[in-house]
């Protein structure tokens, strides 16, 4: 592993990713203004504070442009980013991240039983053989290792957005819990989240697309796609922002207390070895 001129650790192994340079650049542009990314990061930091240690380094596996990693760093966590795309690593460095490894999460990256804490945020759905990946995750975890996982929820919410993002699947809570337990993890906590998005995603993305009220993502021009994304991830109306804040604060308080949400557009699991 070598350190390049930007302070990024590069492995000898060529990293592969489903995310293109264009995808990472577009994400980087919208993350800082996106209520979706801000809320997910806030929830992750809240649960890290409850379940994880500030002393051990936490590796954000497949952490993209480092938005959530950097938020955790600002909160005082010792955190590193493992990201296969150099563009994502560079953006994370621009945000202020210091410990960055440009690599896929592979057998050779860490020694067995050496990593105390990991984040796997909206990564597992991109991996065809998710069970084998979870086994590798378990193998690299220390004897007291903890992992926070998020994934998109419910196949009924599947749309061309999932296809465009190269998702292999969406999950339900029970199936995901069974899968992580099958490789050896214990579940500390599991819940749906983004409960307030379930119906909007169901009707706007799934049903409206199915009956032709909105275009599939692969049928949109770049400008049309950008307009849709701006509308979904940026809330400009102060009334909408106010309502979102109430819904988000209500959900995050419930989850922090250990209350499980019965539905949502995403799932979160806290695992321990």
N, C-alpha and C positions, 0 to 999 in steps of 0.2 A: 504494500500500500504506500503510495507516495502523495505528498502534499503539493498541489499545484500553485500557480501564482496568485490565485484567488482565495487561497486558504481552504480549499476543498480537498478532502482525502479521496484519492482515486484508486480503485482496486485494479489488479491486472486483468480480472475477468470482465469481459464486455457485458455491460448491463443492457437488458432488454426491457422495453416498456410498451404498453399499448397507447400511451399518451404521446402525441406528436409535439414538436416544438410549437406549432400553432396552438394546440390545445393548452399547453402550459402557459403560453403567453397570454391567451385569452382569460384563463383562470386567474392569473396573477393580476390582471387589470381590474377584475371585478371583485376579488376577494375582500379587499379593504372596505368596499362600499356595500357588501352583501350582508343583509340581516341574517340570511341562512348560515353563512360561514361564521359570522360573529356569535350567533346563538349556539351553534354546535361547539365552538371553541370554549364558550363560557360554561356549557354543561360539562365538557371534558375536564376543564380546569377545576370545576367544583367537585367532581368525582375523584380526580387525582388528589385533591386536598383531603378528601375523606378516606380514601382507600390506599393511597400510595405514599411512599417516603420521599422527603425532600433530599435525603442524603444520597440515595442511590441514583445513578444516571438512568434516565428513561429514554429508550430509543423509539422514535416515531418511525415505524416501518412503512415505507411507501408514502411518506408524508408530503409529497408534492412540492409546492412552493414554500412550505414551512409556515403557513399561516397559523395553524393551531400550535405547532411547536414553539413558535416565537411568542405566542400569547402565554404559553406555559412558562417559557423562559422569563418573561416579564413578571410573572407571578412569583418567581423565585425558584422554580424547579431547575434541577441540573438535567438538561435534555439535549439529546443528539438526534440528528436527522439521518435516516438511511433512505436514499431516493435514487432510483435507476436513471432518471433523466438528468443530464447536466444542467439543462435550463432550469429545472426545478431547484436544483442545488444552488445555482447561481442566484436565483431570486431569493432563496432563503438566506444566503449570505448578505444580500442587499438589505434584508430586513433586520439583520443584526445577529443571526445565528452564527455560532463559532464552531461547534462540533458537527461537521457535516461529512457524511460518507456517500460518495457517488457509487452505488452498487445495488444490484438486486439482493434480496435476502436469500442467501444461499448457504449450503452446507459448510463452506469454507470461511464464511464471513466472521463468525464468532465461534469460540470454543464451546463444546457441549456444557450445559449447566452453568453458563457464565453470565447470563443477562438477568438482572433482577426485575426490571420493569420494562414493559413495551406497550406501545399504542399501535393498533391496526385499524385505522379509520377509513371506512369505505374503500377497502382494498380487497377483501376476500371474495367479493362478487366478481372481480376481474380475473380470478384464478380458476382455470378449468378444473383442476384436481384440488379442490379446497381441503379435502381430508388430509392428503399428503402434506400440504402446506401447514396445516394445523399440527400435524405430527412433528414437523421440523421446528415449529414454534415451541412446542412442548419440550423438545429435545434440547433446545438452546436455553430454556428457562432455568434459572438457578432453583435450588430446592425450595426456596421461599418466593419464587417468581410470581409476578402478577401481570395481567394483560387486560387492557381495555379494548374491546372490539365494537365497532359500529358497522352496520350493513343496511342496505335498503330493504324494506319490509313488503310482504304480500305480493304474490304473483298477480293478483287482480289489479294491481297498480302498474303492471308492465305496460310500457309504451315505447314508441320509437326512440324516446330519449335514452332508454336503457340500451337499446340496440346500438345507437350512435356512440354511447359511452363504452360499448363492448362489455356489457355485463353478461355473465353466463346465467345468472339467476337472481331472483329476489327471495328472501327467506321469511319463514314464520318463526316465532320465538321458540316453540317446542322443538321443531326440526333442528334449529341451530344449537339449542341447548344439548340435544341428544348427540349431535355431531362433535361438539367440543368435549363432552363427557366421554365419548367413545375413544378419544385419543389420550385421555388421562386427566384432563383439567377438572377441577371442582368449580362450581359456579357460586360466586359470592353474591351476585345480584344480576338480575336480568329484567329488562322492560322494553316496551316500545317507547318511542319518543317522537317528537313532531306530531303529537296527537291532533293538533289543530290543523294539520295539513292533509290528513287522510282524505276527507271528503273533497277538498279542492283538487287534489291530485287525481282522485278517482273520476271526477266529473270533467275537469278541464283537460287533463292529459290523456286519460284512458278512454272515456266514453265519447268525448267531443272528437277525438282523433278517429275513433272507430266508425262514427257515423258521418265523418267528413266535414265537421264544422271547423276544424282546424287542420292544417297540413301536417303530415308526418315530417319529422325533422329532416329526413333524407330528401324530402321534396322541396324544402325551403331554400331560398337563396341565402347567401351569407348575411345580407342586410336584414332579411326577414327573421333568420335565426337569432341574430344579435338583438333585435327588437324584442323578441319573445323572452330571451334570457334576461335582458335588462328589466323587463316587466316582472318576471318571476323573482329575481334576486335583489332588485332594488325597489324599496318602498319609498316613493317620493311624497305621497300624501301624508300629512301630519296625523290625520285621524287614523289612517291605516297603521302608521308607525306606533301610535298610542295603543291601539287594540292589540297589535302584535306584542308589544312590550308586556301588557297585562297577561296575555296568554302564555308567553315565554316564562315570565316570573312565576306564574302559578304552577306550570309544569315542572320547572327546575326545583322549586321548593318541595313538591311532592316526591320527585325522584330522589332528592337529597335525603329526605326522611325515610327512604326505603320503600315508598309506595310504588307499586307497579302500574303503569298505564296499560290499559287493555287493548289499545290499538294505536297506530301511528304510521307514518310513512318510513320510519327507520327503527332499528333495534339497537340497543346497547347492552353489552355483557361485561361484567367484571369477573375475571377468572383468576384462580390461583392454582399453583402446582401442588 
